[in-house]
């Protein structure tokens, strides 16, 4: 019998460690992605708030809202205000009765759509309604 000390790990020990790490990763990764997505939604909400405040100022001066965001004094690319993850556009509010859209003098809605389509969209309108078209909490 030799007095040789054992060095290293056995194959079984490595496999058990690998299984444990993969189980932890399979549970943690979806939670992490959801957490990141929720955090990035705050970027869209801040942009919607900023643009809605500008719309209200525009309404006070001109007596109507505008669907042209460049009239609000913000940088616009191809008709949309861009943040790092979302593109925001303005449009007339849909009629709750299903008819023609409401007049822009009455209601405007801002729609934030995620640029990489990982999330649905978030709408804030001038009636202070917040609509989120995907599952999950906004905040």
CNS distance restraints for C-alpha pairs under 8 A (distance, minus, plus):
assign (resid   9 and name CA) (resid  13 and name CA) 6.25 0.50 0.50
assign (resid   9 and name CA) (resid  14 and name CA) 6.75 0.50 0.50
assign (resid  10 and name CA) (resid  14 and name CA) 6.51 0.50 0.50
assign (resid  11 and name CA) (resid  15 and name CA) 6.18 0.50 0.50
assign (resid  12 and name CA) (resid  16 and name CA) 6.12 0.50 0.50
assign (resid  13 and name CA) (resid  17 and name CA) 6.23 0.50 0.50
assign (resid  14 and name CA) (resid  18 and name CA) 6.14 0.50 0.50
assign (resid  15 and name CA) (resid  19 and name CA) 6.20 0.50 0.50
assign (resid  16 and name CA) (resid  20 and name CA) 6.28 0.50 0.50
assign (resid  17 and name CA) (resid  21 and name CA) 6.17 0.50 0.50
assign (resid  18 and name CA) (resid  22 and name CA) 6.12 0.50 0.50
assign (resid  19 and name CA) (resid  23 and name CA) 6.23 0.50 0.50
assign (resid  20 and name CA) (resid  24 and name CA) 6.30 0.50 0.50
assign (resid  21 and name CA) (resid  25 and name CA) 6.11 0.50 0.50
assign (resid  22 and name CA) (resid  26 and name CA) 6.05 0.50 0.50
assign (resid  23 and name CA) (resid  27 and name CA) 6.46 0.50 0.50
assign (resid  24 and name CA) (resid  28 and name CA) 6.07 0.50 0.50
assign (resid  25 and name CA) (resid  29 and name CA) 5.67 0.50 0.50
assign (resid  26 and name CA) (resid  30 and name CA) 7.24 0.50 0.50
assign (resid  27 and name CA) (resid  31 and name CA) 7.08 0.50 0.50
assign (resid  28 and name CA) (resid  32 and name CA) 6.12 0.50 0.50
assign (resid  29 and name CA) (resid  33 and name CA) 6.21 0.50 0.50
assign (resid  30 and name CA) (resid  34 and name CA) 6.16 0.50 0.50
assign (resid  31 and name CA) (resid  35 and name CA) 6.13 0.50 0.50
assign (resid  32 and name CA) (resid  36 and name CA) 6.22 0.50 0.50
assign (resid  33 and name CA) (resid  37 and name CA) 6.16 0.50 0.50
assign (resid  34 and name CA) (resid  38 and name CA) 6.17 0.50 0.50
assign (resid  35 and name CA) (resid  39 and name CA) 6.27 0.50 0.50
assign (resid  36 and name CA) (resid  40 and name CA) 6.23 0.50 0.50
assign (resid  37 and name CA) (resid  41 and name CA) 6.27 0.50 0.50
assign (resid  37 and name CA) (resid 119 and name CA) 7.92 0.50 0.50
assign (resid  38 and name CA) (resid  42 and name CA) 6.99 0.50 0.50
assign (resid  38 and name CA) (resid 137 and name CA) 7.60 0.50 0.50
assign (resid  38 and name CA) (resid 138 and name CA) 6.71 0.50 0.50
assign (resid  38 and name CA) (resid 139 and name CA) 6.78 0.50 0.50
assign (resid  39 and name CA) (resid  43 and name CA) 7.51 0.50 0.50
assign (resid  40 and name CA) (resid  44 and name CA) 7.15 0.50 0.50
assign (resid  40 and name CA) (resid  85 and name CA) 7.30 0.50 0.50
assign (resid  41 and name CA) (resid  45 and name CA) 6.33 0.50 0.50
assign (resid  41 and name CA) (resid 138 and name CA) 6.86 0.50 0.50
assign (resid  41 and name CA) (resid 139 and name CA) 7.92 0.50 0.50
assign (resid  42 and name CA) (resid  46 and name CA) 6.08 0.50 0.50
assign (resid  42 and name CA) (resid 138 and name CA) 7.79 0.50 0.50
assign (resid  42 and name CA) (resid 139 and name CA) 7.31 0.50 0.50
assign (resid  43 and name CA) (resid  47 and name CA) 6.30 0.50 0.50
assign (resid  43 and name CA) (resid  83 and name CA) 7.51 0.50 0.50
assign (resid  43 and name CA) (resid  85 and name CA) 7.81 0.50 0.50
assign (resid  43 and name CA) (resid  86 and name CA) 7.94 0.50 0.50
assign (resid  44 and name CA) (resid  48 and name CA) 6.11 0.50 0.50
assign (resid  44 and name CA) (resid  83 and name CA) 7.56 0.50 0.50
assign (resid  44 and name CA) (resid  85 and name CA) 7.87 0.50 0.50
assign (resid  44 and name CA) (resid  86 and name CA) 6.22 0.50 0.50
assign (resid  44 and name CA) (resid 112 and name CA) 6.24 0.50 0.50
assign (resid  44 and name CA) (resid 122 and name CA) 7.60 0.50 0.50
assign (resid  45 and name CA) (resid  49 and name CA) 6.12 0.50 0.50
assign (resid  45 and name CA) (resid 122 and name CA) 7.92 0.50 0.50
assign (resid  46 and name CA) (resid  50 and name CA) 6.12 0.50 0.50
assign (resid  47 and name CA) (resid  51 and name CA) 6.12 0.50 0.50
assign (resid  47 and name CA) (resid  83 and name CA) 7.52 0.50 0.50
assign (resid  47 and name CA) (resid  88 and name CA) 7.76 0.50 0.50
assign (resid  48 and name CA) (resid  52 and name CA) 5.93 0.50 0.50
assign (resid  48 and name CA) (resid  88 and name CA) 7.52 0.50 0.50
assign (resid  48 and name CA) (resid 110 and name CA) 6.51 0.50 0.50
assign (resid  48 and name CA) (resid 111 and name CA) 7.79 0.50 0.50
assign (resid  48 and name CA) (resid 112 and name CA) 7.32 0.50 0.50
assign (resid  48 and name CA) (resid 123 and name CA) 7.97 0.50 0.50
assign (resid  48 and name CA) (resid 124 and name CA) 6.57 0.50 0.50
assign (resid  49 and name CA) (resid  53 and name CA) 6.14 0.50 0.50
assign (resid  50 and name CA) (resid  54 and name CA) 6.41 0.50 0.50
assign (resid  51 and name CA) (resid  55 and name CA) 6.09 0.50 0.50
assign (resid  51 and name CA) (resid  72 and name CA) 7.83 0.50 0.50
assign (resid  51 and name CA) (resid 110 and name CA) 7.83 0.50 0.50
assign (resid  52 and name CA) (resid  56 and name CA) 6.21 0.50 0.50
assign (resid  52 and name CA) (resid 110 and name CA) 7.45 0.50 0.50
assign (resid  52 and name CA) (resid 124 and name CA) 7.91 0.50 0.50
assign (resid  52 and name CA) (resid 125 and name CA) 7.79 0.50 0.50
assign (resid  52 and name CA) (resid 126 and name CA) 7.12 0.50 0.50
assign (resid  53 and name CA) (resid  57 and name CA) 6.37 0.50 0.50
assign (resid  54 and name CA) (resid  58 and name CA) 6.13 0.50 0.50
assign (resid  54 and name CA) (resid  72 and name CA) 5.97 0.50 0.50
assign (resid  55 and name CA) (resid  59 and name CA) 6.10 0.50 0.50
assign (resid  55 and name CA) (resid  65 and name CA) 5.96 0.50 0.50
assign (resid  55 and name CA) (resid  66 and name CA) 7.08 0.50 0.50
assign (resid  55 and name CA) (resid  72 and name CA) 6.86 0.50 0.50
assign (resid  56 and name CA) (resid  60 and name CA) 6.32 0.50 0.50
assign (resid  56 and name CA) (resid  65 and name CA) 7.39 0.50 0.50
assign (resid  57 and name CA) (resid  61 and name CA) 6.46 0.50 0.50
assign (resid  58 and name CA) (resid  62 and name CA) 5.87 0.50 0.50
assign (resid  58 and name CA) (resid  63 and name CA) 7.56 0.50 0.50
assign (resid  58 and name CA) (resid  64 and name CA) 7.16 0.50 0.50
assign (resid  58 and name CA) (resid  65 and name CA) 6.37 0.50 0.50
assign (resid  58 and name CA) (resid  66 and name CA) 7.63 0.50 0.50
assign (resid  58 and name CA) (resid  72 and name CA) 6.86 0.50 0.50
assign (resid  59 and name CA) (resid  63 and name CA) 4.77 0.50 0.50
assign (resid  59 and name CA) (resid  64 and name CA) 4.70 0.50 0.50
assign (resid  59 and name CA) (resid  65 and name CA) 5.17 0.50 0.50
assign (resid  60 and name CA) (resid  64 and name CA) 7.74 0.50 0.50
assign (resid  63 and name CA) (resid 105 and name CA) 6.95 0.50 0.50
assign (resid  64 and name CA) (resid 104 and name CA) 6.39 0.50 0.50
assign (resid  64 and name CA) (resid 105 and name CA) 4.28 0.50 0.50
assign (resid  64 and name CA) (resid 106 and name CA) 7.48 0.50 0.50
assign (resid  65 and name CA) (resid 104 and name CA) 5.58 0.50 0.50
assign (resid  65 and name CA) (resid 105 and name CA) 5.63 0.50 0.50
assign (resid  65 and name CA) (resid 106 and name CA) 7.80 0.50 0.50
assign (resid  65 and name CA) (resid 107 and name CA) 7.30 0.50 0.50
assign (resid  65 and name CA) (resid 108 and name CA) 6.37 0.50 0.50
assign (resid  66 and name CA) (resid  71 and name CA) 7.34 0.50 0.50
assign (resid  66 and name CA) (resid  90 and name CA) 7.66 0.50 0.50
assign (resid  66 and name CA) (resid 104 and name CA) 6.83 0.50 0.50
assign (resid  66 and name CA) (resid 108 and name CA) 7.56 0.50 0.50
assign (resid  67 and name CA) (resid  89 and name CA) 7.87 0.50 0.50
assign (resid  67 and name CA) (resid  90 and name CA) 4.93 0.50 0.50
assign (resid  67 and name CA) (resid  91 and name CA) 5.34 0.50 0.50
assign (resid  67 and name CA) (resid  92 and name CA) 7.13 0.50 0.50
assign (resid  67 and name CA) (resid 104 and name CA) 7.74 0.50 0.50
assign (resid  67 and name CA) (resid 108 and name CA) 7.54 0.50 0.50
assign (resid  68 and name CA) (resid  72 and name CA) 7.72 0.50 0.50
assign (resid  68 and name CA) (resid  79 and name CA) 7.09 0.50 0.50
assign (resid  68 and name CA) (resid  90 and name CA) 7.00 0.50 0.50
assign (resid  69 and name CA) (resid  73 and name CA) 7.48 0.50 0.50
assign (resid  69 and name CA) (resid  74 and name CA) 6.83 0.50 0.50
assign (resid  69 and name CA) (resid  76 and name CA) 6.81 0.50 0.50
assign (resid  69 and name CA) (resid  79 and name CA) 7.00 0.50 0.50
assign (resid  69 and name CA) (resid  80 and name CA) 7.20 0.50 0.50
assign (resid  69 and name CA) (resid  81 and name CA) 7.23 0.50 0.50
assign (resid  69 and name CA) (resid  89 and name CA) 7.39 0.50 0.50
assign (resid  69 and name CA) (resid  90 and name CA) 6.84 0.50 0.50
assign (resid  70 and name CA) (resid  74 and name CA) 5.62 0.50 0.50
assign (resid  70 and name CA) (resid  75 and name CA) 6.48 0.50 0.50
assign (resid  70 and name CA) (resid  76 and name CA) 5.82 0.50 0.50
assign (resid  70 and name CA) (resid  79 and name CA) 7.71 0.50 0.50
assign (resid  74 and name CA) (resid  81 and name CA) 7.41 0.50 0.50
assign (resid  75 and name CA) (resid  81 and name CA) 6.50 0.50 0.50
assign (resid  76 and name CA) (resid  80 and name CA) 5.34 0.50 0.50
assign (resid  76 and name CA) (resid  81 and name CA) 4.76 0.50 0.50
assign (resid  76 and name CA) (resid  82 and name CA) 7.03 0.50 0.50
assign (resid  77 and name CA) (resid  81 and name CA) 6.36 0.50 0.50
assign (resid  77 and name CA) (resid  82 and name CA) 7.10 0.50 0.50
assign (resid  79 and name CA) (resid  89 and name CA) 6.94 0.50 0.50
assign (resid  80 and name CA) (resid  87 and name CA) 5.86 0.50 0.50
assign (resid  80 and name CA) (resid  88 and name CA) 5.34 0.50 0.50
assign (resid  80 and name CA) (resid  89 and name CA) 4.96 0.50 0.50
assign (resid  81 and name CA) (resid  87 and name CA) 5.67 0.50 0.50
assign (resid  81 and name CA) (resid  88 and name CA) 4.97 0.50 0.50
assign (resid  81 and name CA) (resid  89 and name CA) 6.52 0.50 0.50
assign (resid  82 and name CA) (resid  86 and name CA) 6.04 0.50 0.50
assign (resid  82 and name CA) (resid  87 and name CA) 4.53 0.50 0.50
assign (resid  82 and name CA) (resid  88 and name CA) 6.27 0.50 0.50
assign (resid  83 and name CA) (resid  87 and name CA) 6.23 0.50 0.50
assign (resid  85 and name CA) (resid 114 and name CA) 5.73 0.50 0.50
assign (resid  85 and name CA) (resid 115 and name CA) 5.60 0.50 0.50
assign (resid  85 and name CA) (resid 116 and name CA) 7.41 0.50 0.50
assign (resid  86 and name CA) (resid 112 and name CA) 5.87 0.50 0.50
assign (resid  86 and name CA) (resid 113 and name CA) 5.37 0.50 0.50
assign (resid  86 and name CA) (resid 114 and name CA) 4.26 0.50 0.50
assign (resid  86 and name CA) (resid 115 and name CA) 5.14 0.50 0.50
assign (resid  87 and name CA) (resid 112 and name CA) 5.47 0.50 0.50
assign (resid  87 and name CA) (resid 113 and name CA) 5.36 0.50 0.50
assign (resid  87 and name CA) (resid 114 and name CA) 6.35 0.50 0.50
assign (resid  87 and name CA) (resid 115 and name CA) 6.23 0.50 0.50
assign (resid  88 and name CA) (resid 110 and name CA) 6.51 0.50 0.50
assign (resid  88 and name CA) (resid 111 and name CA) 5.36 0.50 0.50
assign (resid  88 and name CA) (resid 112 and name CA) 4.27 0.50 0.50
assign (resid  88 and name CA) (resid 113 and name CA) 6.42 0.50 0.50
assign (resid  89 and name CA) (resid 110 and name CA) 5.64 0.50 0.50
assign (resid  89 and name CA) (resid 111 and name CA) 5.34 0.50 0.50
assign (resid  89 and name CA) (resid 112 and name CA) 6.67 0.50 0.50
assign (resid  90 and name CA) (resid 108 and name CA) 6.88 0.50 0.50
assign (resid  90 and name CA) (resid 109 and name CA) 5.73 0.50 0.50
assign (resid  90 and name CA) (resid 110 and name CA) 4.53 0.50 0.50
assign (resid  90 and name CA) (resid 111 and name CA) 6.32 0.50 0.50
assign (resid  91 and name CA) (resid 108 and name CA) 5.95 0.50 0.50
assign (resid  91 and name CA) (resid 109 and name CA) 5.51 0.50 0.50
assign (resid  91 and name CA) (resid 110 and name CA) 6.53 0.50 0.50
assign (resid  91 and name CA) (resid 111 and name CA) 7.86 0.50 0.50
assign (resid  92 and name CA) (resid 101 and name CA) 6.16 0.50 0.50
assign (resid  92 and name CA) (resid 102 and name CA) 6.17 0.50 0.50
assign (resid  92 and name CA) (resid 103 and name CA) 6.64 0.50 0.50
assign (resid  92 and name CA) (resid 104 and name CA) 5.45 0.50 0.50
assign (resid  92 and name CA) (resid 107 and name CA) 6.35 0.50 0.50
assign (resid  92 and name CA) (resid 108 and name CA) 4.79 0.50 0.50
assign (resid  92 and name CA) (resid 109 and name CA) 6.00 0.50 0.50
assign (resid  93 and name CA) (resid 101 and name CA) 5.80 0.50 0.50
assign (resid  93 and name CA) (resid 102 and name CA) 5.52 0.50 0.50
assign (resid  93 and name CA) (resid 103 and name CA) 7.75 0.50 0.50
assign (resid  93 and name CA) (resid 104 and name CA) 7.59 0.50 0.50
assign (resid  93 and name CA) (resid 107 and name CA) 5.63 0.50 0.50
assign (resid  93 and name CA) (resid 108 and name CA) 5.29 0.50 0.50
assign (resid  93 and name CA) (resid 109 and name CA) 5.48 0.50 0.50
assign (resid  93 and name CA) (resid 125 and name CA) 7.28 0.50 0.50
assign (resid  94 and name CA) (resid  98 and name CA) 7.39 0.50 0.50
assign (resid  94 and name CA) (resid  99 and name CA) 7.87 0.50 0.50
assign (resid  94 and name CA) (resid 100 and name CA) 7.03 0.50 0.50
assign (resid  94 and name CA) (resid 101 and name CA) 4.37 0.50 0.50
assign (resid  94 and name CA) (resid 102 and name CA) 5.93 0.50 0.50
assign (resid  95 and name CA) (resid  99 and name CA) 5.53 0.50 0.50
assign (resid  95 and name CA) (resid 100 and name CA) 5.99 0.50 0.50
assign (resid  95 and name CA) (resid 101 and name CA) 4.91 0.50 0.50
assign (resid  95 and name CA) (resid 102 and name CA) 5.50 0.50 0.50
assign (resid 102 and name CA) (resid 106 and name CA) 6.67 0.50 0.50
assign (resid 102 and name CA) (resid 107 and name CA) 6.51 0.50 0.50
assign (resid 103 and name CA) (resid 107 and name CA) 6.57 0.50 0.50
assign (resid 104 and name CA) (resid 108 and name CA) 5.79 0.50 0.50
assign (resid 107 and name CA) (resid 125 and name CA) 7.02 0.50 0.50
assign (resid 107 and name CA) (resid 126 and name CA) 5.58 0.50 0.50
assign (resid 107 and name CA) (resid 127 and name CA) 7.00 0.50 0.50
assign (resid 108 and name CA) (resid 125 and name CA) 5.66 0.50 0.50
assign (resid 108 and name CA) (resid 126 and name CA) 5.55 0.50 0.50
assign (resid 109 and name CA) (resid 123 and name CA) 6.57 0.50 0.50
assign (resid 109 and name CA) (resid 124 and name CA) 5.71 0.50 0.50
assign (resid 109 and name CA) (resid 125 and name CA) 3.93 0.50 0.50
assign (resid 109 and name CA) (resid 126 and name CA) 6.27 0.50 0.50
assign (resid 110 and name CA) (resid 123 and name CA) 5.57 0.50 0.50
assign (resid 110 and name CA) (resid 124 and name CA) 5.41 0.50 0.50
assign (resid 110 and name CA) (resid 125 and name CA) 6.02 0.50 0.50
assign (resid 111 and name CA) (resid 121 and name CA) 6.75 0.50 0.50
assign (resid 111 and name CA) (resid 122 and name CA) 5.77 0.50 0.50
assign (resid 111 and name CA) (resid 123 and name CA) 4.46 0.50 0.50
assign (resid 111 and name CA) (resid 124 and name CA) 6.73 0.50 0.50
assign (resid 112 and name CA) (resid 121 and name CA) 5.55 0.50 0.50
assign (resid 112 and name CA) (resid 122 and name CA) 5.14 0.50 0.50
assign (resid 112 and name CA) (resid 123 and name CA) 6.28 0.50 0.50
assign (resid 113 and name CA) (resid 117 and name CA) 7.52 0.50 0.50
assign (resid 113 and name CA) (resid 119 and name CA) 7.74 0.50 0.50
assign (resid 113 and name CA) (resid 120 and name CA) 6.60 0.50 0.50
assign (resid 113 and name CA) (resid 121 and name CA) 4.60 0.50 0.50
assign (resid 113 and name CA) (resid 122 and name CA) 6.70 0.50 0.50
assign (resid 114 and name CA) (resid 118 and name CA) 6.71 0.50 0.50
assign (resid 114 and name CA) (resid 119 and name CA) 5.94 0.50 0.50
assign (resid 114 and name CA) (resid 120 and name CA) 6.84 0.50 0.50
assign (resid 114 and name CA) (resid 121 and name CA) 6.60 0.50 0.50
assign (resid 119 and name CA) (resid 134 and name CA) 6.83 0.50 0.50
assign (resid 120 and name CA) (resid 132 and name CA) 7.28 0.50 0.50
assign (resid 120 and name CA) (resid 133 and name CA) 5.36 0.50 0.50
assign (resid 120 and name CA) (resid 134 and name CA) 5.21 0.50 0.50
assign (resid 121 and name CA) (resid 132 and name CA) 5.92 0.50 0.50
assign (resid 121 and name CA) (resid 133 and name CA) 5.48 0.50 0.50
assign (resid 121 and name CA) (resid 134 and name CA) 7.27 0.50 0.50
assign (resid 122 and name CA) (resid 130 and name CA) 7.26 0.50 0.50
assign (resid 122 and name CA) (resid 131 and name CA) 5.69 0.50 0.50
assign (resid 122 and name CA) (resid 132 and name CA) 4.49 0.50 0.50
assign (resid 122 and name CA) (resid 133 and name CA) 6.46 0.50 0.50
assign (resid 123 and name CA) (resid 129 and name CA) 7.87 0.50 0.50
assign (resid 123 and name CA) (resid 130 and name CA) 5.71 0.50 0.50
assign (resid 123 and name CA) (resid 131 and name CA) 4.98 0.50 0.50
assign (resid 123 and name CA) (resid 132 and name CA) 6.39 0.50 0.50
assign (resid 124 and name CA) (resid 128 and name CA) 6.51 0.50 0.50
assign (resid 124 and name CA) (resid 129 and name CA) 5.64 0.50 0.50
assign (resid 124 and name CA) (resid 130 and name CA) 4.63 0.50 0.50
assign (resid 124 and name CA) (resid 131 and name CA) 6.45 0.50 0.50
assign (resid 125 and name CA) (resid 129 and name CA) 5.55 0.50 0.50
assign (resid 125 and name CA) (resid 130 and name CA) 6.89 0.50 0.50
assign (resid 132 and name CA) (resid 138 and name CA) 7.36 0.50 0.50
